[in-house]
Amino acid sequence: MYRSYRDIIDAAGKTPLWWVDGVPRFEPFSPALAINYGSEVALVHCRCQCCGFRYDIAKCGGGEPDSLREYHALYCDLQIGDPPNFCCSPGHASGVNEIEILQFWYMPNYVEWVRDQGMELQCYDHPQANALGLRMWPQVLEEKGLDRLDRIAGEQRDRDAQADVWRLAGYQRPRAIVAFMACQGAEAMGRSERAALRIEVMRWLKESDER
């Protein structure tokens, strides 16, 4: 739970453009304004779980085990947690729903910031998230009436048949989806490798949804 900055906001006479660690910011977003140490910054569009008020919140990280890239790839959110202490009385003690990453920046050489628009993806609470989170993929097949075929193919461990199911669902690279789902939880593939594969698959799925 963050402290209130209502006096500063009232003195400024305008609504903050974005927030970081509960602190209101009035200049346009820049990764350099959001972080002192670290190599990744994401500006995430969120809403208060209690009243629905919308915020753009900066989340900072970078490096093991705090890689924002890996965390979003594995869980489809960035675990922002509490909203700023601004919108409603119970809200600042609850949490936010993460909707989508508006901007994603990283510093590969610790000298200058580089924007990675390929990481500007929907989060788990986006109303159109569809297949962008692994937890929602079975729902996608169910909505298309393909869940039974996928279950039979999975029971028979027939990856070709599983790929055909995802092809019927309208995705352009079904084998990549099947390969990723097969590797989830596999000890042979480490966290970084799973995260990298998931990022790639999520981008493909986003492209498919936009066609």
C-alpha positions, 0 to 999 in steps of 0.5 A, spaced: 500 500 500 502 506 497 502 513 501 497 518 498 500 524 494 494 528 493 497 534 496 502 534 490 497 533 485 492 538 488 498 543 488 500 541 480 492 542 478 492 536 473 492 529 473 498 525 473 500 522 466 503 516 469 505 513 476 511 509 478 511 506 485 505 509 487 508 516 485 505 521 480 509 523 474 507 529 470 512 529 464 511 524 458 513 517 460 520 516 459 524 510 462 530 514 464 524 518 469 522 511 471 528 507 474 535 508 477 538 501 477 536 496 472 535 494 465 528 494 463 522 498 464 514 497 462 509 502 462 503 498 463 495 500 462 491 497 468 485 498 472 483 498 480 480 492 482 475 496 486 473 502 482 475 500 475 479 507 475 485 507 469 492 508 471 498 507 466 504 504 471 511 503 470 514 497 472 522 496 473 526 490 473 532 487 469 536 481 470 535 474 473 531 473 477 527 480 476 526 479 468 520 483 466 521 479 459 521 472 462 516 474 467 510 476 462 512 471 458 511 465 463 505 468 467 502 474 462 502 479 467 508 483 471 505 482 478 504 490 479 500 489 485 497 495 489 494 501 485 496 508 487 493 511 493 489 516 489 482 513 486 478 510 492 478 508 499 479 500 498 482 500 492 489 502 494 489 496 499 487 491 493 490 490 487 490 492 479 488 488 473 493 489 468 491 490 461 496 491 456 503 493 456 503 500 452 511 501 452 517 496 453 524 499 454 531 495 455 538 497 456 542 492 452 549 495 453 547 499 460 548 506 456 542 507 452 535 505 452 532 501 446 524 500 445 522 493 444 515 494 441 515 486 440 514 486 447 508 491 447 503 485 448 496 484 452 496 482 459 492 477 462 486 481 464 485 484 457 478 483 455 481 481 448 487 477 450 484 470 447 490 466 446 495 470 449 496 467 455 497 459 456 491 459 461 486 461 456 488 457 450 483 451 452 478 456 452 480 458 445 479 451 443 472 450 447 469 457 444 471 454 437 468 447 438 475 444 438 477 442 445 474 435 444 479 434 438 485 437 442 483 432 448 483 426 444 490 428 440 493 429 446 491 423 450 494 419 444 500 424 444 499 425 436 502 432 435 501 432 428 493 432 430 494 437 435 497 442 430 491 440 425 487 442 431 490 449 432 490 450 424 483 449 424 483 454 430 486 459 425 493 460 427 498 460 422 504 456 426 500 451 430 506 446 431 510 452 435 504 452 439 504 445 440 511 445 442 511 450 447 505 447 450 509 440 450 515 443 454 511 447 459 513 444 466 519 440 462 525 440 467 529 439 460 528 446 458 530 452 463 526 458 465 529 462 460 528 457 454 521 457 456 520 464 456 523 465 450 519 460 446 513 463 449 515 470 447 515 468 440 509 464 440 505 470 443 507 474 438 505 469 432 498 469 436 498 476 436 499 477 429 494 471 427 489 475 431 490 481 427 489 478 421 
